Amino acid sequence: MKKPYHYTECGLDYVYLMDGFEVIRTSHGPVVQVANASKLDRAIAMAIVSHQKRLTDQEVRFLRGLMDMTQEELGRTLGKDAQTVARWEKGKTELPPTEDIA
């Protein structure tokens, strides 16, 4: 059985892959190739937003990156400023529950 791969490339501490990846040996050391990484990231995003809980700083940063938005763009979309988004992403301010966001 293959050892789980800690998928830190997504920026989330808690994501481990059981399958869908391959370790390739190179002259510079082992390299991990993830199959369908963009589909995987979208599946992770769907799992994050479908849970009824507050988003963590890592999750805010991950989702914003997946949407290819700047902190300013996300802030504007949510009626906040870029500094507020930056504080969420640094874990300095808690993101309000999704039902409180207009």
N, C-alpha and C positions, 0 to 999 in steps of 0.2 A: 504494500500500500504506500502511496506517495505521501510524503510529509506535507501538511498544509503550508501554504505560502502566505506570509504576512504582507498584504497588499498595501504597503505604505505609500506607494506612488499616488494613491487617491487622496492622501492627506488626512485620512481617518484612522485613528489608532486601533479600531476594533474590527477591521475587515480582514478576514482570512479566506483564502481560496482553497477549496478542497480539490478542485479540478479546473480544467480550462486554461492551464498554463503549462509551459515546458521550460525546463532548465537546459540551457545550451552552454556547452563548455567552449570557451574561446581561449586564445593565448593570453588574454588579459584577465582571465578568471571566468566564473560562471555568470551567465546573463539569463534573466527570466523573461520569457516572451509570453505575454497574456493574449489569448485568443479573443478577438472581438472586444477589445478594451473599451471602445466607445459605447457598445451595447451594455457592457458590464456596468460602466459608470451611470448610464441611464437607469439601469435596474436598481443600483444602489440608491440613486436619487428618489426613485419611486418608493422604495422601502422607507427612506427617511421621512418623506412627506406624508406617507400613509399612516405613520404612527401618531397617536394623540399625545404628544409630549413637546416640551420646549426644545427648540433647536440648540445644539451646542455651538461653541465658537467654531470648531472644526467643520461642522455641518453647514453653517452659514457660508464659510469660505469655500467649501466644496461645491455647494449649490450655485453660488455666485460665479465661480469659475466655470462650471458646466454650462451656465447660461451665457458665458462670455461677456459678462457685464463688469464694469468698473464699480468701485464702491459708490461713486457719485451716481451712476445710473441706477443701481439697486436702491440707493437711498431715495432718489427722486421717485421711483416706482412705488415705494412704500410710504412716501410722504415724510421722509427723514432726510437728514443731511449726510454727507460722506463720512464725517467724523463719528456719527452715531453708528454707522455700519462698521467703521474701523474699530470702535470700542466693542461691538458685538463680536467681531472676529478675533479680538485679543482677549476676550473673556472678561473684559472690565465692566461691561454692562450686560445684563441679561436681556435677551430678546423677548419681547412680549409674546404671549401665546398667539397662535395664528388666528384665533377667532377675534382677537382684539385689533388685528390689522385691517384697515379699511381696504 
